[in-house]
Amino acid sequence: MRLFLAINLPSDIRRDIVAATTPMRDCAPELGWVEEARLHLTLKFLDEQPPATADAVRVATARVAGRHRELIMHLGGIGAFPNFRRSRIVWMGVEQDPRLELLHHDIEVACEALGFDVDGRPFRPHLTLARVKHPLADERARALSNAARDVDFGADVVVQSLDLMQSELVPGGSKYSTIASAPLRSE
């Protein structure tokens, strides 16, 4: 099972993100744009795991979620890793928030206790909008960067759960399904 931990977005927010980024999608249709239904914030990628590990991750995630209150995640701003000229990923930003960073940290600690490697990179929360399969020509990169600057989108999302997700590789991409959803505390 190919697994990851995520914060899923409400369908109306996903729809609004796609609508707001349509000029970018039209400007660079050759990119691997993420389908609306698959837009999410990845907290931890776990790769291929046996079913028993999925169950252990589910239990650990429920424990972490039970220690955290619901939080508000602010979405907005477009960028690229490492930049638009040499982009590999086009993303929408998620505002750095101490509560979100603590939640991510606690997930890393819980996963480390299960034998997963700790991701040593700084946590840079984002929604992947597109993957760049082949380097963009300078003119195309500039056009995409300009289109990104014109995107006027911002939204607040109430984070109510952590989701253990399965990614199945199917013709035409990946299919995501939720294996378990661990609710955050509402008080």
KETI-711184 format. One line per 8 residues: number of its first residue (from 0); their letters; for each residue z negated, x negated, y negated of C-alpha. Coordinates in steps of 0.001 Angstrom, whole numbers, plus 500000, padded with zeros to 6 digits. Example, Ala and Ser with C-alpha at 12.3 -4.5 7.8 and 13.67 -1.06 7.14 Angstrom:
<atoms>
0	AS	492200/487700/504500 ~ 492860/486330/501060
</atoms>
This chain:
<atoms>
0	MRLFLAIN	500000/500000/500000 ~ 500991/498630/496577 ~ 498036/499501/494334 ~ 496970/499350/490703 ~ 494228/500803/488509 ~ 495384/502736/485462 ~ 494647/505128/482666 ~ 497212/507905/482897
8	LPSDIRRD	498388/509754/479817 ~ 498674/513508/479278 ~ 502215/514814/479740 ~ 502563/515878/476082 ~ 501718/512341/474884 ~ 504214/510814/477327 ~ 506880/513253/476101 ~ 506122/512390/472453
16	IVAATTPM	506339/508640/473189 ~ 509761/509050/474763 ~ 510937/511205/471838 ~ 509669/508682/469275 ~ 511317/505747/471070 ~ 514660/507450/471764 ~ 516442/505442/469009 ~ 515305/502241/470762
24	RDCAPELG	516480/503547/474121 ~ 519846/504445/472580 ~ 520081/501024/470904 ~ 519539/499086/474161 ~ 520327/501334/477133 ~ 520752/498295/479407 ~ 516996/497694/479452 ~ 514911/499003/482331
32	WVEEARLH	513252/501835/480401 ~ 510140/503290/482023 ~ 510567/506939/482895 ~ 508370/509400/481032 ~ 506318/510344/484111 ~ 505399/506687/484754 ~ 504031/505768/481295 ~ 500424/504553/481682
40	LTLKFLDE	498012/501772/480769 ~ 497566/499334/483665 ~ 494016/498024/483907 ~ 494397/495943/487078 ~ 497349/495280/489387 ~ 496158/494888/492982 ~ 499495/494327/494785 ~ 499987/495112/498492
48	QPPATADA	496720/496074/500222 ~ 495676/497626/503530 ~ 494325/501215/503463 ~ 490742/499985/504034 ~ 490923/497966/500819 ~ 492162/501027/498956 ~ 489049/502883/500051 ~ 486767/500033/498898
56	VRVATARV	488557/499949/495528 ~ 488152/503728/495212 ~ 484379/503436/495741 ~ 484055/500499/493316 ~ 486134/502295/490677 ~ 483938/505390/490939 ~ 480858/503221/490341 ~ 482433/501597/487276
64	AGRHRELI	483595/504952/485882 ~ 480115/506416/486331 ~ 478690/503752/483996 ~ 481139/504466/481148 ~ 481478/507381/478763 ~ 484806/508947/477877 ~ 486496/507075/475033 ~ 489354/507555/472634
72	MHLGGIGA	492330/505242/472977 ~ 494620/504898/469952 ~ 498325/504334/470675 ~ 500859/503024/468188 ~ 503045/500122/467185 ~ 505885/498573/469151 ~ 506290/494958/470202 ~ 507700/492688/472869
80	FPNFRRSR	506353/489926/475092 ~ 506735/487153/474087 ~ 508850/488448/471145 ~ 512017/490465/470566 ~ 514314/487402/470605 ~ 513172/486362/474091 ~ 511710/489662/475255 ~ 510761/490321/478853
88	IVWMGVEQ	508680/493458/478171 ~ 508937/495985/475339 ~ 505614/497719/474773 ~ 503660/500247/472761 ~ 500323/498989/471526 ~ 496888/500239/472429 ~ 494332/499465/469735 ~ 491761/496871/470786
96	DPRLELLH	488490/498714/471250 ~ 485222/497163/472460 ~ 484560/500086/474831 ~ 488006/499764/476419 ~ 487550/495994/476730 ~ 484150/496495/478395 ~ 485673/499006/480813 ~ 488412/496493/481677
104	HDIEVACE	485821/493727/482110 ~ 483733/495861/484459 ~ 486829/496648/486525 ~ 487610/492926/486774 ~ 484034/492197/487913 ~ 484088/495011/490491 ~ 487444/493847/491844 ~ 486271/490235/491973
112	ALGFDVDG	483349/491371/494151 ~ 485971/492815/496535 ~ 487781/489465/496718 ~ 490490/489944/494083 ~ 491298/487137/491662 ~ 490114/487598/488086 ~ 492974/487790/485607 ~ 492184/484875/483311
120	RPFRPHLT	494475/486050/480520 ~ 493029/487896/477532 ~ 493175/491681/477889 ~ 496057/492918/475718 ~ 496193/496659/476346 ~ 499684/498116/476095 ~ 502034/500659/477601 ~ 505136/499079/479076
128	LARVKHPL	508139/500908/477631 ~ 510905/498734/479088 ~ 511563/495653/481164 ~ 514296/493286/480046 ~ 516377/492402/483082 ~ 518735/489937/481364 ~ 518231/488012/478108 ~ 519415/489981/475099
136	ADERARAL	522122/488640/472806 ~ 520725/487762/469372 ~ 522488/490704/467718 ~ 521154/493154/470312 ~ 517612/491704/470013 ~ 517729/492137/466210 ~ 518967/495713/466535 ~ 516181/496521/469013
144	SNAARDVD	513574/494915/466758 ~ 514851/496935/463776 ~ 514788/500153/465805 ~ 511218/499340/466885 ~ 510123/498940/463246 ~ 511456/502422/462521 ~ 509365/504092/465247 ~ 506727/506220/463562
152	FGADVVVQ	504266/507133/466284 ~ 500532/507202/466641 ~ 498293/509223/468925 ~ 494707/509377/470082 ~ 494153/509914/473794 ~ 490794/510892/475274 ~ 490286/508705/478344 ~ 488531/510852/480917
160	SLDLMQSE	489180/508982/484162 ~ 490242/505794/485897 ~ 492993/506321/488433 ~ 493720/504352/491582 ~ 497493/504476/491860 ~ 499992/503719/494585 ~ 503441/502424/493710 ~ 506162/502997/496278
168	LVPGGSKY	509446/501185/495833 ~ 512240/503710/496229 ~ 515958/503584/495414 ~ 516235/503584/491627 ~ 512738/502244/490897 ~ 509165/503063/491766 ~ 507367/506287/492524 ~ 503722/506500/491444
176	STIASAPL	501079/508680/493021 ~ 497378/509018/492292 ~ 495217/508139/495287 ~ 491886/508765/493570 ~ 490677/509681/490109 ~ 487214/508541/489018 ~ 485861/510567/486070 ~ 484133/508833/483179
184	RSE	480859/510344/481958 ~ 481445/513145/479435 ~ 478079/512934/477639
</atoms>
